[in-house]
Amino acid sequence: MNTETVLTAMLPEHLLLLGILLLLVLEIGSRRERDLLPVTLVIVFAAAFAAARLYLGDYAGAPFPGQFSVDPAAALAKAVVLGLSIPVVLIAGGEFSGPRFSILLLSSLYGACLLFSSDSFLTLFLGIELMSLPVYALVLLAMGRPESVEGALKYLVLGGAGTATLLLGISFTFGATGSFELAAFAEAVASGDTLARAAVVLVLLAFYLKAAVVPFHGWAPDAYEAASVPVTAYMATVIKAAVLLAAVRLFAGVTVPASLVGLIAALPLVSMVWGNLTAMRQESFRRMIAYSSIAHAGYLFFAFLGAEPGRYEAVIFYLIAYGLMNLLAFVCLPTGNDATRDRLDNLKGLFHRSPYAALLIAAAMLSLAGIPPFPGFVAKFLIFRNVIDAGYTGWAVAGLIGSYLGIYFYLRVIQYMFMSAGEEAAEAPPRAMVFAASLCCLLPVVLLTVFPGWLIDRL
């Protein structure tokens, strides 16, 4: 084992781990409660910068051959997830006190980074659990609201079911192939053996559970609603992105056989339709975004029908656009009581009280709906182009119809903000951190809207 390779290849992980230790030391050594979010922000930014440098430098290395390796694709995935976490930290100011939020967030990000460099099911499982376990506790930090306990328990049960399914799938994969390497999954997909097919189905269903694809979405909306706004933003963007990027790594070298097309296409299609239809009935913005994320998970898994190069390009672009727009909407929500600040009724007349926030939320809604020229349109175009290029035109048409069912509830948010009369309550001026978070999302969104080809050419 080369020490230099370990230090370089795992630099983002080392920075996160050192950050966790630093926060613990600061907490233990302080006689009073301190605001550690500025330190957390520096740590996440440093880790994101390190991952971006590895990607731009086309770095490749395997500090632990067969278990952990880094290539440009893995480095880019880490940079994307860590970059999306920066606005989450910024909007957490004032929501949380003490080190608990910061330490749990960094621990979850550490697990996500392990996921993207996994070369074996053992490392993959370790990364998923290290990423997921802190999130259950993060839901509990929802400002002491009683429903946070119920939400955390439901999310724990849902995550535990996904973990059990994944472990069973890994066991079957090992039984069918005799290997724990991720490459064994491609071997199992190509095999006609009954045990191998069962292994593939179980592993795929585990990822459906983790991504909350219908009918495995269960209590995910309850957990989203029970969590505080920053934690919901983290779950809807960073966790969703990590699961999908891990699935992309798992499917490396996999050509989807005809026998598996139904499973990969049918459930995501149902997820699109059900998520969009159910979101129409919600009166809570967090709960609406929960069902929206269920629909978007369906779009993302549709990409796996296509060939590998187009699959990676479509998923990474979609996650960047989707994550930025979701964060932009959460950042601009009205301030106030955490339990009620995201009620859609509170958005009525927002344009007259805070035009900046209303315009940014409107842009986010239009992009999530897939309306051009926003990046959400380009993201959906890449997904369905990939499906059509693979020869599944019928599935692509069905997916397009299902995707535009969601336009109604996105436009309803805009109608509330611009065309409805709201209470003439004084809107609290945006805090510096919130304004900075909105700029962190807005500037990349503008670049993606004007120059989408620049990013696509570099994927």
N, C-alpha and C positions, 0 to 999 in steps of 0.2 A: 504493500500500500504506500503510495507516494504522498507524503505530507502536503506538498505544494498543491497536488491535484485535489486533495480533500479540502484544503483551505479555499482554493479558488472555485471549484465546482459547487461547493456548498456555502458560498459566501452569503447569499440571502438568508439561508436557514441559520447560519452562525450569527448573523446580525439580529435576527428575531430572538434567538435563544439568549444572546447577551443582553438584549433588551428586557426580556423577562427577568433575568437575574438582577439587572440594574434596578428595575421597578421594585422587586422584592427587597433589595438592599435599602433603597430610598424609603420604603414604607417602614421597614424594621428600624432604621436609624432615625426616623423622624418622630418627634414627640407630639406632633399635631397632624391632623389630616391635611394632605397636600394635594394640589391639583397636578396630576401626572399626565394629563392629556397632551401638553406641549412636548413632553419627552417621548410619549408614544408616537406623536406625529413625526418627530425627527427619526425615530427608529423605523417606522413603516416607509417613510420616504427614502431612507438610506437603503433599505432592503430592495425597494422597487428600483432604485437607481442602479444597484449592483446587478439585479436581474436584467435590466435593460442593457447594461454594458456587456454582459455575457452574450446577449442576443445580437447586439450590433457588432460584436467582435467575432461572431460565428464560432463561439467557443464550444468545444465538445470534449467531454472527459467522463471517465467511469471510475470514480473513487472506490466504489464497491461493486466490482463486476458481477453481473447477474442479479444485482439487487437495486442498485442506485446508479443512474447515469444522467448526464446533462448534455443536451444538444440544443441548437437554436430554437426549436419548437418548444421544448420544455422551458427554456429561459424566457421566451415570449409569454408563455402561459403564466409564469410567475409574475412577470412585470405587469401583465394585465390585471391579475387578481389583486396584487399589492397596490397598484395604482388606483383601482376602484375602491380600495379600503381607505384611501386618504380622505375623501369627502365624508365618509362615515365617522372618522375620528373628529373631523372638524365640527360636524353637527352634534356630536356627543357632548360638547362643552355646555355646561349648565344642566345637562340631563343626569349626569352621574358624578358622584364625588367618591374619592378614594381610588385605590388601585385595582379594584376587582374587575371593572369593565376592561381596563387596559390589558391586564394580565390574561384574562380570558380571550380577548380579541387576538393578542399576539400568539397565544397557544393554538388557537384555531387556524390562524394563518400559517403557522409552522407546519401543521398537519396538511394543509392544502398544498404547500410547496413540496412536501414529500410525495404527494400524489403524482405530481407532474413529472417526477423523475423516477417513478417506480418501474422496475424491470421484472418484478416478480409479484405474485399475488400476496406474498407475505408483506412486502413493503406497501403495496396498494391498500391492504386491509389496515395496516398500522396508520397510514396517512388518513384514511377515511375516518377512523375512530378518533384520532387526535384532532381532526377538524370538527367532528360532530359533537363530541362530549362537552366542550366548552360552550357550545351554542345552547344546549339545554339549560345550562346555568345562566347564560346571558338573558334568556327569556324571563327568568326569575327576577332579574334586576329591574323590572318594569315599574319603577317608582313605587314599589310596595302595593301595587294594585292586586286585589284578591284573585282576579281571573288569571294573573300571571302564573300562579301555582298550577292551576288546571291546564293552562296552555303548555307549560313546560312538561307536565306529566304526559299529556297527549303526544307532544313532539317526541318525548323519550320513547313511548310505546311504538310510535310510527318508525322512529329510527332504529329501535331494537329489532323490529320485524325485518327491516331492510338488512341489518347486520346478520341476523340469523339466516336469511335467504342467501346472502352473499357467501357466508361460510359454507353452507350446504353446497352451493354451486362450485366453490373452490375445491371442496372435497371430491365432488364428482369429476371435476376437471382433472384433478390429480389421479383419480382412479382410472380415467379414460386414457390419459396421456403419460402418466408417470412423471410429470414435471409441474413445478410451481411457477415456471417462467410465464410472463404474460404472452409470449409467443405461443404457448400451449393453447391459448384461447382460439387463435386462428386455426390451429390444428384440429381442435374440437369442432369448430364451425364447419370445416371441410370434411369431417368424418361422418359416416353414415351410421355409426354405432349408436345404439339407444342411450347408453350411459353418457356419451359425449353430447348428444342432443339435449338430454335432460340438464346437463351441466350448463350449456349455452343458455337455455331458457331461464334457469335459475339465476345466473349471473345477470342476464339482461333484466329480469324482473326486479332484482335487487337495485339496479340503477334506476329503474322506474320508480321504485319506492323512495329512493333518496332524492329524486328530482320531482316527486309528487305528480306523477303522470296518472291520469284516470285509468282504472278505478282504484289506484293505490295512493290517491291524494289524501284520503282519510281526514285526519284532523289538522292538516297543514294550515288551512285558513284560520282555524281557532288559535293556533300558535302565533301566526302572523299578527292577528288582532290583539292577542294578549301581550305581546312584546312591546317595548317602547319603540318610538319611531326610528331612532338610529339602528336598533337591533333588527327591526323589520327590514330596513333598507339593506342591512348586511346580509340577512337571510335571502332576500329576494334577488340580490345581485351577486355577491361574492360567493355564497354557498352554491347557488344555482350554477354559476360559471365554473366553479371547481369541479362539480359533479360531471358536467358535460365535457369539460376538457379532459378529465380522467377517462371518460368513456371514449373520447377520441384516441387517447393513447392505447386503450385496451383494444380498439378496433384497428390498430395499425396493421396493415398487411392483410386485412380481412376483406374478402369479396362476398357480399351477402348472397347466399344461395336462394333459389326460388322458394324452398321450404320455410325460410325464415322471413320472407318478405311480409307475409301477413301479420306476424307478431310485431315487426318493426314499424309497419305502416298503420295497422288498424287501431292499436291502442293510442298512439300519438294523434291520430285523426279524431278519435273520440275525445281525447283530451282537449284538442282545439275547440271542438264544438261545445262540449260541456263547460269548459272554462269560460268561454265567451258568453254563453247563454246565462250561466249562473252569475257572472259578474254584473249583469244588467240589473239584478235585483238587490244589490248591496247598497247600504247607506253609509258604510264606513270605507274610507279611502284605503286603509290598510287591508281590509278584507277584499275589496275590489281588486287591489294589486295582487293579492294572494291568488285569486282565481285567474287573473290575467297571466300570472307567472305559470300557472298550470297549463294554460293555452300555449304560452310561448315555449314551454318544455316540449310540447307536441311538435311545434315547428322545428325545433332544434333536432329532435330525434329523427325527423323526416330526412334530415341531411345524410343520415347513415345509409340510406338506400343507394346513394351515389358512390362514385369512385373515390378513392382515398385522397388524391390531391385536392379535388373540389370540395370534399367533405371538410377537410381541415380549414380551408379558406373560408367556406361558408359559416362554419361554427364560430371561428374566432372573430370574424367581422361582426356576426350577429350578436355575440356576447358583449363585445365592446359597445356597439350601438345601444343594445338593450340595457346594459348596465348603466351607462352614462345617462340615458333618458329616465330610467327609474330613479336614480339618485337625484337628478335635477328636480323631479317632481317632489320627492321627499324633503329635499333641502328647502324648498319654497313653501311648504305647508305653513299655515298661520301658526303663530306661537300660542301658548296657553296650556291649559290642563292636558296632560298627556293622554288621558282616557277619552277626551272629547275633541281634541284639536283637529282630528282628521275626519270628523263627520262631514259628509258632503254638504250638509246645510250650512256649515261654517264657511264654505267656499262661495256662497251666494254673494254677488256684488264685490268679490275680491278685487276686480279690476279697478273699481272706484276707490278702494282703500289702499291697494298696493299694486300699481300697474306692473312693476318689474316682476313681482312674484307671479302674477296672473299670466303674463306673457310667456314666462319660462315654463310654467306648468302646461299651458296650451301647446307650446312647441313639443313638450315631452309626450303629451297625449296624442298629438298628430303623428309623431314618429312611431310610437308604440302601435298605432293603428295601421301603420304602413302607408301613410299618405306621402306622395312625393312633394317636394324634393328632399325631405328629411331622410336621415340615414337608415331609419327603420324600413323604408321602402327598398333601398338597395340591399339591406340584409335579407329581407324576404325574397327578393329577386334572386339572390345567390342561392338560397336554399332550394327554391322550386326549379331553378335552372339546373341545379345539380341532379334533382330527381328526374327531370325530363331527359337530361343527357344520359341517364342510366336506363332509359326506356320505360319508365313508369309514368307515362303521361296521364293515365286515368287517375292514379293516386295524387298526382300534382294538381289536377283540376279540382278534385274533391278537397284537397288541402287549401287551395286558394279560396274556394267557396266558404269553407269553415273559418278561414282566417278573417274574412271580411264581415263575419257576423259580429265581430267585436267593435266595429266602428261606432255603433250606437252608444255604448257606455263611455267610450272615450270622448265622444262629442257631447255627451250629457254633462261631463265635468266642465267643458268649455262653456256650454250654455249657462251653467250655474254661475260661473265667474263673470261672464260678460253680459248676460241678458236677464239676470234675475236680481231682484232687489234684496239686499241683505241688511242686517242691522248696521246702523251707523256708529259702530263701536270704533274707538281709536285703535288703529293697528300699531302694534309695537314695532319700532324701527328695527330693521334687520341688524343683528349683531355682526361684529366684524368677522367672526369665525364663519357664520352662516353665509355672509357675502363672499368670503374667500372660497367656501365650498361650492357655491353656485358658479363662480368663475372657473374653478377646477373642472367642473362638468361642462360649462358652456363653451369654453374655448376649444376643447377637442371636438365638441359637437359641431361647431361652426366649420372647423377644418374638414370633418367627415362629410358635412353637407356639401361643401364647395368642391373638395378634392377627394372623393371616395376612392378614385382610381389610384391615388398615391399610396394608400394603405394596402389596397388589394394587390398591387404590383409587388409589394414587399412581403407578402404572406407566403 
